[in-house]
Amino acid sequence: MGAEKSDLLQGTLDMLILKVVAMGPIHGYAISKRIQQVSKDMLQVQQGSLYPALHRLEERKWLRAEWRETESGREAKFYNLTVAGRKQLEVEELDWERLIGAIRLVMRTTQS
């Protein structure tokens, strides 16, 4: 069984969105494309997951949104990270590093 496109671990989508938005104002479709591009097509975020997550992050005051024109001339909602969102991203990154470390420990163990 080779490397396939992966479903996101529960809870990681918010962290990935916050990380992408931290780079600067960006609209939803571009967030999805950026995650796909940076992950070398291993992670794909479907609209049915992305937009509810964006609304949730906006409700939690971690993102702020405004309607602006895209490069193609269409109107789109652009997202920015708030101060609270930046702090949450730091928390999420620390939690993620701890999780990776714990998984690494388990994966390194060998049976006697």
N, CA, C and O atoms as CSV, one atom per row, in Angstrom:
chain,resi,resn,atom,element,x,y,z
A,1,MET,N,N,0.845,-1.179,0.000
A,1,MET,CA,C,0.000,0.000,0.000
A,1,MET,C,C,0.887,1.237,0.000
A,1,MET,O,O,1.633,1.452,0.956
A,2,GLY,N,N,0.828,2.050,-1.038
A,2,GLY,CA,C,1.679,3.224,-1.172
A,2,GLY,C,C,1.086,4.451,-0.528
A,2,GLY,O,O,0.018,4.407,0.081
A,3,ALA,N,N,1.804,5.551,-0.675
A,3,ALA,CA,C,1.325,6.819,-0.128
A,3,ALA,C,C,0.138,7.290,-0.962
A,3,ALA,O,O,0.249,7.448,-2.178
A,4,GLU,N,N,-0.957,7.506,-0.328
A,4,GLU,CA,C,-2.170,7.991,-0.979
A,4,GLU,C,C,-2.487,9.376,-0.438
A,4,GLU,O,O,-1.895,9.824,0.544
A,5,LYS,N,N,-3.424,10.045,-1.087
A,5,LYS,CA,C,-3.908,11.300,-0.520
A,5,LYS,C,C,-4.511,10.995,0.837
A,5,LYS,O,O,-5.211,9.996,1.000
A,6,SER,N,N,-4.244,11.843,1.799
A,6,SER,CA,C,-4.595,11.535,3.181
A,6,SER,C,C,-5.758,12.376,3.674
A,6,SER,O,O,-5.877,13.554,3.336
A,7,ASP,N,N,-6.612,11.758,4.475
A,7,ASP,CA,C,-7.621,12.520,5.195
A,7,ASP,C,C,-6.906,13.211,6.346
A,7,ASP,O,O,-5.972,12.658,6.925
A,8,LEU,N,N,-7.338,14.403,6.672
A,8,LEU,CA,C,-6.706,15.129,7.763
A,8,LEU,C,C,-7.081,14.514,9.097
A,8,LEU,O,O,-8.231,14.129,9.311
A,9,LEU,N,N,-6.113,14.422,9.989
A,9,LEU,CA,C,-6.414,14.011,11.352
A,9,LEU,C,C,-7.407,15.004,11.929
A,9,LEU,O,O,-7.325,16.204,11.669
A,10,GLN,N,N,-8.330,14.499,12.702
A,10,GLN,CA,C,-9.323,15.376,13.296
A,10,GLN,C,C,-8.626,16.477,14.096
A,10,GLN,O,O,-7.727,16.200,14.889
A,11,GLY,N,N,-9.041,17.713,13.886
A,11,GLY,CA,C,-8.470,18.831,14.618
A,11,GLY,C,C,-7.308,19.518,13.926
A,11,GLY,O,O,-6.930,20.623,14.315
A,12,THR,N,N,-6.734,18.895,12.913
A,12,THR,CA,C,-5.580,19.530,12.259
A,12,THR,C,C,-5.994,20.552,11.212
A,12,THR,O,O,-5.198,21.422,10.857
A,13,LEU,N,N,-7.208,20.469,10.715
A,13,LEU,CA,C,-7.653,21.399,9.679
A,13,LEU,C,C,-7.592,22.842,10.180
A,13,LEU,O,O,-7.113,23.724,9.468
A,14,ASP,N,N,-8.072,23.086,11.400
A,14,ASP,CA,C,-8.033,24.447,11.945
A,14,ASP,C,C,-6.601,24.970,11.991
A,14,ASP,O,O,-6.341,26.115,11.623
A,15,MET,N,N,-5.676,24.131,12.441
A,15,MET,CA,C,-4.277,24.536,12.536
A,15,MET,C,C,-3.719,24.864,11.146
A,15,MET,O,O,-3.019,25.863,10.983
A,16,LEU,N,N,-4.021,24.041,10.159
A,16,LEU,CA,C,-3.514,24.278,8.814
A,16,LEU,C,C,-4.083,25.561,8.222
A,16,LEU,O,O,-3.365,26.317,7.567
A,17,ILE,N,N,-5.357,25.804,8.448
A,17,ILE,CA,C,-5.972,27.039,7.963
A,17,ILE,C,C,-5.304,28.242,8.625
A,17,ILE,O,O,-4.925,29.195,7.944
A,18,LEU,N,N,-5.160,28.199,9.943
A,18,LEU,CA,C,-4.520,29.313,10.650
A,18,LEU,C,C,-3.109,29.550,10.130
A,18,LEU,O,O,-2.692,30.698,9.974
A,19,LYS,N,N,-2.374,28.484,9.861
A,19,LYS,CA,C,-0.996,28.600,9.375
A,19,LYS,C,C,-0.955,29.276,8.006
A,19,LYS,O,O,-0.126,30.155,7.769
A,20,VAL,N,N,-1.843,28.868,7.113
A,20,VAL,CA,C,-1.882,29.453,5.773
A,20,VAL,C,C,-2.305,30.922,5.835
A,20,VAL,O,O,-1.717,31.769,5.163
A,21,VAL,N,N,-3.320,31.216,6.635
A,21,VAL,CA,C,-3.809,32.600,6.741
A,21,VAL,C,C,-2.773,33.500,7.412
A,21,VAL,O,O,-2.749,34.705,7.162
A,22,ALA,N,N,-1.916,32.926,8.261
A,22,ALA,CA,C,-0.875,33.722,8.926
A,22,ALA,C,C,0.082,34.356,7.929
A,22,ALA,O,O,0.749,35.340,8.250
A,23,MET,N,N,0.158,33.803,6.720
A,23,MET,CA,C,1.058,34.340,5.692
A,23,MET,C,C,0.516,35.604,5.043
A,23,MET,O,O,1.253,36.298,4.342
A,24,GLY,N,N,-0.753,35.914,5.261
A,24,GLY,CA,C,-1.335,37.120,4.692
A,24,GLY,C,C,-2.754,36.872,4.234
A,24,GLY,O,O,-3.201,35.726,4.181
A,25,PRO,N,N,-3.480,37.952,3.898
A,25,PRO,CA,C,-4.885,37.843,3.489
A,25,PRO,C,C,-5.050,36.858,2.327
A,25,PRO,O,O,-4.293,36.889,1.357
A,26,ILE,N,N,-6.047,35.992,2.447
A,26,ILE,CA,C,-6.248,34.950,1.443
A,26,ILE,C,C,-7.705,34.511,1.462
A,26,ILE,O,O,-8.340,34.497,2.516
A,27,HIS,N,N,-8.233,34.152,0.297
A,27,HIS,CA,C,-9.630,33.698,0.234
A,27,HIS,C,C,-9.696,32.177,0.346
A,27,HIS,O,O,-8.688,31.486,0.199
A,28,GLY,N,N,-10.891,31.672,0.608
A,28,GLY,CA,C,-11.086,30.261,0.919
A,28,GLY,C,C,-10.537,29.296,-0.105
A,28,GLY,O,O,-9.816,28.363,0.248
A,29,TYR,N,N,-10.868,29.505,-1.378
A,29,TYR,CA,C,-10.396,28.586,-2.415
A,29,TYR,C,C,-8.871,28.567,-2.451
A,29,TYR,O,O,-8.269,27.508,-2.632
A,30,ALA,N,N,-8.241,29.730,-2.281
A,30,ALA,CA,C,-6.775,29.811,-2.288
A,30,ALA,C,C,-6.175,29.097,-1.070
A,30,ALA,O,O,-5.084,28.534,-1.155
A,31,ILE,N,N,-6.887,29.119,0.059
A,31,ILE,CA,C,-6.418,28.388,1.249
A,31,ILE,C,C,-6.352,26.898,0.917
A,31,ILE,O,O,-5.350,26.235,1.187
A,32,SER,N,N,-7.418,26.388,0.337
A,32,SER,CA,C,-7.488,24.981,-0.034
A,32,SER,C,C,-6.364,24.617,-1.007
A,32,SER,O,O,-5.689,23.603,-0.831
A,33,LYS,N,N,-6.170,25.443,-2.025
A,33,LYS,CA,C,-5.131,25.192,-3.033
A,33,LYS,C,C,-3.733,25.261,-2.421
A,33,LYS,O,O,-2.855,24.478,-2.784
A,34,ARG,N,N,-3.526,26.198,-1.494
A,34,ARG,CA,C,-2.210,26.354,-0.864
A,34,ARG,C,C,-1.861,25.114,-0.032
A,34,ARG,O,O,-0.735,24.621,-0.088
A,35,ILE,N,N,-2.828,24.619,0.734
A,35,ILE,CA,C,-2.601,23.410,1.530
A,35,ILE,C,C,-2.259,22.237,0.609
A,35,ILE,O,O,-1.341,21.466,0.889
A,36,GLN,N,N,-2.995,22.111,-0.477
A,36,GLN,CA,C,-2.750,21.038,-1.435
A,36,GLN,C,C,-1.361,21.180,-2.059
A,36,GLN,O,O,-0.630,20.197,-2.183
A,37,GLN,N,N,-1.001,22.395,-2.449
A,37,GLN,CA,C,0.287,22.651,-3.100
A,37,GLN,C,C,1.459,22.381,-2.160
A,37,GLN,O,O,2.399,21.674,-2.524
A,38,VAL,N,N,1.403,22.943,-0.951
A,38,VAL,CA,C,2.506,22.803,-0.005
A,38,VAL,C,C,2.678,21.343,0.424
A,38,VAL,O,O,3.798,20.893,0.664
A,39,SER,N,N,1.573,20.610,0.519
A,39,SER,CA,C,1.644,19.195,0.924
A,39,SER,C,C,1.959,18.272,-0.253
A,39,SER,O,O,1.917,17.049,-0.118
A,40,LYS,N,N,2.270,18.856,-1.393
A,40,LYS,CA,C,2.574,18.077,-2.608
A,40,LYS,C,C,1.423,17.122,-2.946
A,40,LYS,O,O,1.633,15.948,-3.251
A,41,ASP,N,N,0.221,17.654,-2.883
A,41,ASP,CA,C,-1.013,16.937,-3.219
A,41,ASP,C,C,-1.393,15.814,-2.251
A,41,ASP,O,O,-2.297,15.030,-2.539
A,42,MET,N,N,-0.711,15.731,-1.112
A,42,MET,CA,C,-1.062,14.697,-0.126
A,42,MET,C,C,-2.308,15.092,0.665
A,42,MET,O,O,-3.068,14.223,1.092
A,43,LEU,N,N,-2.522,16.382,0.862
A,43,LEU,CA,C,-3.681,16.851,1.619
A,43,LEU,C,C,-4.589,17.648,0.695
A,43,LEU,O,O,-4.150,18.583,0.025
A,44,GLN,N,N,-5.843,17.270,0.671
A,44,GLN,CA,C,-6.839,18.008,-0.084
A,44,GLN,C,C,-7.979,18.347,0.859
A,44,GLN,O,O,-8.514,17.475,1.543
A,45,VAL,N,N,-8.341,19.606,0.888
A,45,VAL,CA,C,-9.424,20.054,1.761
A,45,VAL,C,C,-10.645,20.306,0.893
A,45,VAL,O,O,-10.638,21.177,0.022
A,46,GLN,N,N,-11.682,19.540,1.140
A,46,GLN,CA,C,-12.921,19.684,0.379
A,46,GLN,C,C,-13.702,20.898,0.873
A,46,GLN,O,O,-13.606,21.275,2.041
A,47,GLN,N,N,-14.475,21.505,-0.024
A,47,GLN,CA,C,-15.272,22.680,0.342
A,47,GLN,C,C,-16.205,22.390,1.510
A,47,GLN,O,O,-16.447,23.257,2.349
A,48,GLY,N,N,-16.726,21.172,1.560
A,48,GLY,CA,C,-17.643,20.789,2.640
A,48,GLY,C,C,-16.985,20.767,4.016
A,48,GLY,O,O,-17.674,20.792,5.036
A,49,SER,N,N,-15.659,20.721,4.047
A,49,SER,CA,C,-14.913,20.799,5.308
A,49,SER,C,C,-14.331,22.194,5.516
A,49,SER,O,O,-14.317,22.714,6.632
A,50,LEU,N,N,-13.851,22.791,4.423
A,50,LEU,CA,C,-13.164,24.079,4.515
A,50,LEU,C,C,-14.072,25.203,5.001
A,50,LEU,O,O,-13.738,25.894,5.964
A,51,TYR,N,N,-15.208,25.393,4.350
A,51,TYR,CA,C,-16.035,26.557,4.668
A,51,TYR,C,C,-16.662,26.489,6.064
A,51,TYR,O,O,-16.723,27.517,6.739
A,52,PRO,N,N,-17.129,25.329,6.521
A,52,PRO,CA,C,-17.577,25.279,7.924
A,52,PRO,C,C,-16.435,25.598,8.896
A,52,PRO,O,O,-16.658,26.249,9.916
A,53,ALA,N,N,-15.207,25.140,8.583
A,53,ALA,CA,C,-14.062,25.435,9.448
A,53,ALA,C,C,-13.762,26.934,9.446
A,53,ALA,O,O,-13.481,27.507,10.499
A,54,LEU,N,N,-13.819,27.565,8.290
A,54,LEU,CA,C,-13.582,29.016,8.219
A,54,LEU,C,C,-14.618,29.775,9.051
A,54,LEU,O,O,-14.277,30.709,9.777
A,55,HIS,N,N,-15.880,29.368,8.939
A,55,HIS,CA,C,-16.935,30.025,9.731
A,55,HIS,C,C,-16.699,29.812,11.226
A,55,HIS,O,O,-16.874,30.733,12.024
A,56,ARG,N,N,-16.304,28.604,11.597
A,56,ARG,CA,C,-16.034,28.293,13.013
A,56,ARG,C,C,-14.886,29.156,13.532
A,56,ARG,O,O,-14.975,29.706,14.630
A,57,LEU,N,N,-13.821,29.278,12.762
A,57,LEU,CA,C,-12.664,30.077,13.183
A,57,LEU,C,C,-13.016,31.559,13.264
A,57,LEU,O,O,-12.500,32.284,14.114
A,58,GLU,N,N,-13.889,31.993,12.382
A,58,GLU,CA,C,-14.355,33.385,12.422
A,58,GLU,C,C,-15.221,33.622,13.671
A,58,GLU,O,O,-15.095,34.655,14.329
A,59,GLU,N,N,-16.083,32.681,13.986
A,59,GLU,CA,C,-16.928,32.794,15.182
A,59,GLU,C,C,-16.090,32.824,16.453
A,59,GLU,O,O,-16.440,33.504,17.417
A,60,ARG,N,N,-14.978,32.082,16.453
A,60,ARG,CA,C,-14.087,32.055,17.615
A,60,ARG,C,C,-13.176,33.283,17.672
A,60,ARG,O,O,-12.362,33.425,18.584
A,61,LYS,N,N,-13.327,34.160,16.691
A,61,LYS,CA,C,-12.557,35.407,16.608
A,61,LYS,C,C,-11.070,35.167,16.344
A,61,LYS,O,O,-10.225,35.983,16.710
A,62,TRP,N,N,-10.759,34.024,15.697
A,62,TRP,CA,C,-9.379,33.726,15.331
A,62,TRP,C,C,-9.084,34.227,13.920
A,62,TRP,O,O,-7.931,34.451,13.551
A,63,LEU,N,N,-10.159,34.398,13.136
A,63,LEU,CA,C,-10.047,34.965,11.789
A,63,LEU,C,C,-10.995,36.145,11.669
A,63,LEU,O,O,-12.051,36.191,12.300
A,64,ARG,N,N,-10.589,37.093,10.845
A,64,ARG,CA,C,-11.436,38.222,10.491
A,64,ARG,C,C,-11.575,38.165,8.972
A,64,ARG,O,O,-10.603,37.887,8.270
A,65,ALA,N,N,-12.768,38.426,8.465
A,65,ALA,CA,C,-12.993,38.320,7.026
A,65,ALA,C,C,-13.536,39.615,6.460
A,65,ALA,O,O,-14.260,40.351,7.131
A,66,GLU,N,N,-13.173,39.882,5.210
A,66,GLU,CA,C,-13.732,41.028,4.494
A,66,GLU,C,C,-13.861,40.666,3.025
A,66,GLU,O,O,-13.052,39.915,2.479
A,67,TRP,N,N,-14.894,41.214,2.395
A,67,TRP,CA,C,-15.115,40.966,0.972
A,67,TRP,C,C,-14.202,41.885,0.174
A,67,TRP,O,O,-14.153,43.094,0.398
A,68,ARG,N,N,-13.477,41.275,-0.769
A,68,ARG,CA,C,-12.594,42.027,-1.657
A,68,ARG,C,C,-12.629,41.395,-3.041
A,68,ARG,O,O,-13.164,40.303,-3.235
A,69,GLU,N,N,-12.054,42.099,-3.981
A,69,GLU,CA,C,-11.988,41.591,-5.345
A,69,GLU,C,C,-10.744,40.712,-5.506
A,69,GLU,O,O,-9.662,41.061,-5.032
A,70,THR,N,N,-10.910,39.574,-6.178
A,70,THR,CA,C,-9.783,38.682,-6.462
A,70,THR,C,C,-9.051,39.164,-7.710
A,70,THR,O,O,-9.488,40.106,-8.371
A,71,GLU,N,N,-7.932,38.507,-8.028
A,71,GLU,CA,C,-7.163,38.846,-9.226
A,71,GLU,C,C,-8.015,38.708,-10.479
A,71,GLU,O,O,-7.805,39.428,-11.455
A,72,SER,N,N,-8.978,37.787,-10.458
A,72,SER,CA,C,-9.836,37.547,-11.622
A,72,SER,C,C,-11.030,38.501,-11.681
A,72,SER,O,O,-11.850,38.423,-12.597
A,73,GLY,N,N,-11.124,39.407,-10.693
A,73,GLY,CA,C,-12.208,40.380,-10.701
A,73,GLY,C,C,-13.462,39.941,-9.957
A,73,GLY,O,O,-14.421,40.707,-9.867
A,74,ARG,N,N,-13.473,38.739,-9.430
A,74,ARG,CA,C,-14.624,38.257,-8.663
A,74,ARG,C,C,-14.523,38.741,-7.224
A,74,ARG,O,O,-13.431,39.011,-6.723
A,75,GLU,N,N,-15.668,38.848,-6.569
A,75,GLU,CA,C,-15.697,39.168,-5.141
A,75,GLU,C,C,-15.498,37.889,-4.351
A,75,GLU,O,O,-16.091,36.859,-4.672
A,76,ALA,N,N,-14.670,37.948,-3.321
A,76,ALA,CA,C,-14.443,36.786,-2.467
A,76,ALA,C,C,-14.176,37.272,-1.049
A,76,ALA,O,O,-13.748,38.405,-0.831
A,77,LYS,N,N,-14.435,36.402,-0.109
A,77,LYS,CA,C,-14.189,36.707,1.292
A,77,LYS,C,C,-12.720,36.402,1.586
A,77,LYS,O,O,-12.282,35.259,1.457
A,78,PHE,N,N,-11.959,37.429,1.981
A,78,PHE,CA,C,-10.554,37.261,2.321
A,78,PHE,C,C,-10.417,37.185,3.829
A,78,PHE,O,O,-11.047,37.948,4.561
A,79,TYR,N,N,-9.596,36.269,4.284
A,79,TYR,CA,C,-9.419,36.026,5.710
A,79,TYR,C,C,-8.072,36.538,6.182
A,79,TYR,O,O,-7.063,36.415,5.488
A,80,ASN,N,N,-8.077,37.118,7.380
A,80,ASN,CA,C,-6.865,37.570,8.064
A,80,ASN,C,C,-6.847,36.945,9.449
A,80,ASN,O,O,-7.894,36.679,10.039
A,81,LEU,N,N,-5.650,36.715,9.955
A,81,LEU,CA,C,-5.490,36.210,11.310
A,81,LEU,C,C,-5.654,37.366,12.297
A,81,LEU,O,O,-5.123,38.454,12.074
A,82,THR,N,N,-6.381,37.135,13.374
A,82,THR,CA,C,-6.501,38.126,14.443
A,82,THR,C,C,-5.372,37.889,15.445
A,82,THR,O,O,-4.634,36.910,15.335
A,83,VAL,N,N,-5.241,38.775,16.409
A,83,VAL,CA,C,-4.255,38.583,17.476
A,83,VAL,C,C,-4.559,37.279,18.216
A,83,VAL,O,O,-3.652,36.503,18.519
A,84,ALA,N,N,-5.837,37.046,18.502
A,84,ALA,CA,C,-6.237,35.802,19.179
A,84,ALA,C,C,-5.930,34.591,18.296
A,84,ALA,O,O,-5.545,33.537,18.803
A,85,GLY,N,N,-6.096,34.734,16.996
A,85,GLY,CA,C,-5.797,33.657,16.062
A,85,GLY,C,C,-4.314,33.327,16.029
A,85,GLY,O,O,-3.933,32.160,15.941
A,86,ARG,N,N,-3.485,34.347,16.100
A,86,ARG,CA,C,-2.031,34.142,16.116
A,86,ARG,C,C,-1.623,33.384,17.385
A,86,ARG,O,O,-0.784,32.484,17.342
A,87,LYS,N,N,-2.232,33.764,18.514
A,87,LYS,CA,C,-1.947,33.058,19.773
A,87,LYS,C,C,-2.419,31.610,19.695
A,87,LYS,O,O,-1.729,30.703,20.160
A,88,GLN,N,N,-3.586,31.395,19.112
A,88,GLN,CA,C,-4.117,30.035,18.980
A,88,GLN,C,C,-3.218,29.196,18.075
A,88,GLN,O,O,-2.997,28.015,18.343
A,89,LEU,N,N,-2.708,29.790,17.022
A,89,LEU,CA,C,-1.799,29.065,16.127
A,89,LEU,C,C,-0.562,28.603,16.893
A,89,LEU,O,O,-0.093,27.482,16.693
A,90,GLU,N,N,-0.037,29.448,17.756
A,90,GLU,CA,C,1.128,29.059,18.564
A,90,GLU,C,C,0.790,27.853,19.450
A,90,GLU,O,O,1.584,26.920,19.567
A,91,VAL,N,N,-0.389,27.881,20.066
A,91,VAL,CA,C,-0.839,26.762,20.913
A,91,VAL,C,C,-0.969,25.495,20.072
A,91,VAL,O,O,-0.506,24.425,20.467
A,92,GLU,N,N,-1.603,25.629,18.911
A,92,GLU,CA,C,-1.815,24.470,18.027
A,92,GLU,C,C,-0.483,23.878,17.574
A,92,GLU,O,O,-0.332,22.657,17.519
A,93,GLU,N,N,0.486,24.741,17.247
A,93,GLU,CA,C,1.790,24.259,16.793
A,93,GLU,C,C,2.521,23.503,17.908
A,93,GLU,O,O,3.136,22.467,17.655
A,94,LEU,N,N,2.456,24.012,19.127
A,94,LEU,CA,C,3.079,23.320,20.258
A,94,LEU,C,C,2.418,21.965,20.505
A,94,LEU,O,O,3.099,20.963,20.722
A,95,ASP,N,N,1.087,21.947,20.471
A,95,ASP,CA,C,0.358,20.686,20.661
A,95,ASP,C,C,0.723,19.683,19.564
A,95,ASP,O,O,0.902,18.495,19.833
A,96,TRP,N,N,0.831,20.174,18.328
A,96,TRP,CA,C,1.167,19.316,17.193
A,96,TRP,C,C,2.569,18.720,17.372
A,96,TRP,O,O,2.774,17.532,17.124
A,97,GLU,N,N,3.529,19.539,17.800
A,97,GLU,CA,C,4.893,19.051,18.013
A,97,GLU,C,C,4.934,17.978,19.100
A,97,GLU,O,O,5.666,16.995,18.978
A,98,ARG,N,N,4.147,18.166,20.163
A,98,ARG,CA,C,4.072,17.149,21.220
A,98,ARG,C,C,3.477,15.845,20.680
A,98,ARG,O,O,3.967,14.758,20.989
A,99,LEU,N,N,2.433,15.960,19.882
A,99,LEU,CA,C,1.790,14.788,19.300
A,99,LEU,C,C,2.758,14.046,18.376
A,99,LEU,O,O,2.863,12.821,18.436
A,100,ILE,N,N,3.459,14.784,17.528
A,100,ILE,CA,C,4.438,14.170,16.628
A,100,ILE,C,C,5.504,13.427,17.440
A,100,ILE,O,O,5.874,12.302,17.103
A,101,GLY,N,N,5.993,14.060,18.507
A,101,GLY,CA,C,7.003,13.434,19.361
A,101,GLY,C,C,6.503,12.145,19.981
A,101,GLY,O,O,7.230,11.153,20.036
A,102,ALA,N,N,5.265,12.156,20.449
A,102,ALA,CA,C,4.689,10.968,21.074
A,102,ALA,C,C,4.516,9.851,20.042
A,102,ALA,O,O,4.803,8.689,20.331
A,103,ILE,N,N,4.051,10.197,18.853
A,103,ILE,CA,C,3.888,9.188,17.798
A,103,ILE,C,C,5.249,8.631,17.393
A,103,ILE,O,O,5.395,7.429,17.172
A,104,ARG,N,N,6.244,9.511,17.298
A,104,ARG,CA,C,7.601,9.071,16.945
A,104,ARG,C,C,8.118,8.054,17.966
A,104,ARG,O,O,8.725,7.052,17.588
A,105,LEU,N,N,7.881,8.305,19.251
A,105,LEU,CA,C,8.302,7.376,20.297
A,105,LEU,C,C,7.652,6.014,20.134
A,105,LEU,O,O,8.305,4.978,20.255
A,106,VAL,N,N,6.355,6.032,19.858
A,106,VAL,CA,C,5.641,4.760,19.685
A,106,VAL,C,C,6.174,4.024,18.456
A,106,VAL,O,O,6.378,2.811,18.497
A,107,MET,N,N,6.396,4.750,17.373
A,107,MET,CA,C,6.858,4.115,16.139
A,107,MET,C,C,8.268,3.552,16.250
A,107,MET,O,O,8.620,2.621,15.526
A,108,ARG,N,N,9.075,4.102,17.146
A,108,ARG,CA,C,10.451,3.627,17.333
A,108,ARG,C,C,10.550,2.392,18.209
A,108,ARG,O,O,11.572,1.706,18.197
A,109,THR,N,N,9.510,2.102,18.963
A,109,THR,CA,C,9.568,0.951,19.866
A,109,THR,C,C,9.547,-0.322,19.033
A,109,THR,O,O,8.866,-0.417,18.012
A,110,THR,N,N,10.307,-1.282,19.500
A,110,THR,CA,C,10.330,-2.575,18.828
A,110,THR,C,C,9.896,-3.648,19.801
A,110,THR,O,O,10.093,-3.528,21.010
A,111,GLN,N,N,9.312,-4.680,19.270
A,111,GLN,CA,C,8.915,-5.787,20.134
A,111,GLN,C,C,10.114,-6.664,20.421
A,111,GLN,O,O,10.979,-6.853,19.567
A,112,SER,N,N,10.158,-7.193,21.618
A,112,SER,CA,C,11.278,-8.067,22.003
A,112,SER,C,C,11.070,-9.453,21.457
A,112,SER,O,O,11.904,-10.333,21.673
